[in-house]
């Protein structure tokens, strides 16, 4: 289910899977925790996301919040149209550090 987590230079890159729903929330949470536990900035690639629901959006908001509290950068490398739509629809742009 989980596509990838890797170090890219000094950043940890987290690639979200195509389906990010309640069914996958526990696995996505584990993926995000790896990013949280790694040192340095975290890059999130949501370019493959085709389905996402509120449960995973809340996990992402918690990750961004925790990283900000630790004064660590969060970078969104890619986002899909579906991900951007969900951000807009749920009004989570500010929480996620996204304009959308």
Order of alpha helices (4+ residues) and beta strands (2+ residues): beta-beta-beta-alpha-beta-beta-alpha-beta-alpha-alpha
